Amino acid sequence: MRLDYLTIFPDYLAPLGLSLPGKAVESGLIDVHVHDLREWTHDRHRTVDDTPYGGGAGMVLKPEPFGEAFEALGVDEHTTVVFTTPSGEPFTQRLAEELATRQRLVFACGRYEGIDQRVIDHAREVAEVREVSLGDYVLNGGEVAALAITEAVVRLLPGFMGNAESLVEESHTGGLLEYPVYTKPPVWDGREVPMVLRSGDHGLVAAWRQEQARRRTAERRPDLLAPSALDDGTPIERAV
Ligand SMILES: Nc1ncccc1[N+](=O)[O-]
C-alpha cells in the first residue's frame, strides 16, 4: 500500500517513521511519502490560505496547491483521498477494515477553518473520496487524525502484525469491547487473578470472557448493543 500525506506541517507526521508504521516501511509493506503542501505554491510567501468568502473568522486553505499536488501525485481512480475533518463520517474499525483493502491512500490534512470545498468536489471527480472524522471534538488540524487512521489501517494489512491472532480478539472487532486481561504475578497489590483464568478449562475461560465483554460493553457502550435507528437488521457479530 502506498500512503501519501499532504500537509503544511510535515514534521507533524514524523512519527510515521517510528513504531508500527516504521516497521512496515522497512519491510516494504507500505510506501510512505509526506509532502509539504507549500511545494505547490509559487509566490514569495508560499501562500496556502486566504480569508473566507462570506466573511467569518480564520483562514481557509486555497484550492490551487491541492489541485496541483493531486496532479503531481497522479491522484486517479485507483486512489482513495482521505480528507481528515471534524465534519467527516466517524472513523470506525469497520472503516479501517475498508480502507485497508485500498491500494493507495492520499491523506489531505486540513488546517485553520478547513479546505476550499472545490478541492473536495474536484477530488470526487478523479478518485474515491472519504471525508473522515476522528471524533466529535476540534483539533487544530488533520495531521493527528491522519496518524491515527494510518495506524488503525496499516496494522490490518496482511503480514503486518507479527501475530495475526492478536487481531482477532480486539475491542470493536466482534462488535463488543474487549474483556479484561491479566498476566503474572497471580497476586499483586493483594489482588488475585480471577481463578477461572487459571483453571485451564478453555470452555469456562471463553464463557467468562464473553460475559465480561458483554458486561463491559453494556456499561460503557450500550450504543454498540442497542439496534440503532439505522439498523438494517444485520446481527452484530459477537466476540468469539
Ligand atoms: N476532529 C478534527 N479536528 C480538526 C481536524 C480534523 C479532525 N478530525 O477528526 O479528523
The ligand as an SDF file (V2000), in Angstrom:
LIG
                    3D

 10 10  0  0  0  0  0  0  0  0999 V2000
  -11.5610   16.4380   14.8160 N   0  0  0  0  0  0  0  0  0  0  0  0
  -10.7920   17.0890   13.8860 C   0  0  0  0  0  0  0  0  0  0  0  0
  -10.4990   18.4070   14.0800 N   0  0  0  0  0  0  0  0  0  0  0  0
   -9.7620   19.0780   13.1550 C   0  0  0  0  0  0  0  0  0  0  0  0
   -9.2720   18.4760   12.0160 C   0  0  0  0  0  0  0  0  0  0  0  0
   -9.5450   17.1140   11.8110 C   0  0  0  0  0  0  0  0  0  0  0  0
  -10.3130   16.4160   12.7560 C   0  0  0  0  0  0  0  0  0  0  0  0
  -10.6150   15.0610   12.5520 N   0  0  0  0  0  0  0  0  0  0  0  0
  -11.2630   14.3970   13.4250 O   0  0  0  0  0  0  0  0  0  0  0  0
  -10.2110   14.4940   11.5110 O   0  0  0  0  0  0  0  0  0  0  0  0
  1  2  1  0
  2  3  1  0
  2  7  2  0
  3  4  2  0
  4  5  1  0
  5  6  2  0
  6  7  1  0
  7  8  1  0
  8  9  2  0
  8 10  1  0
M  CHG  2   8   1  10  -1
M  END
$$$$
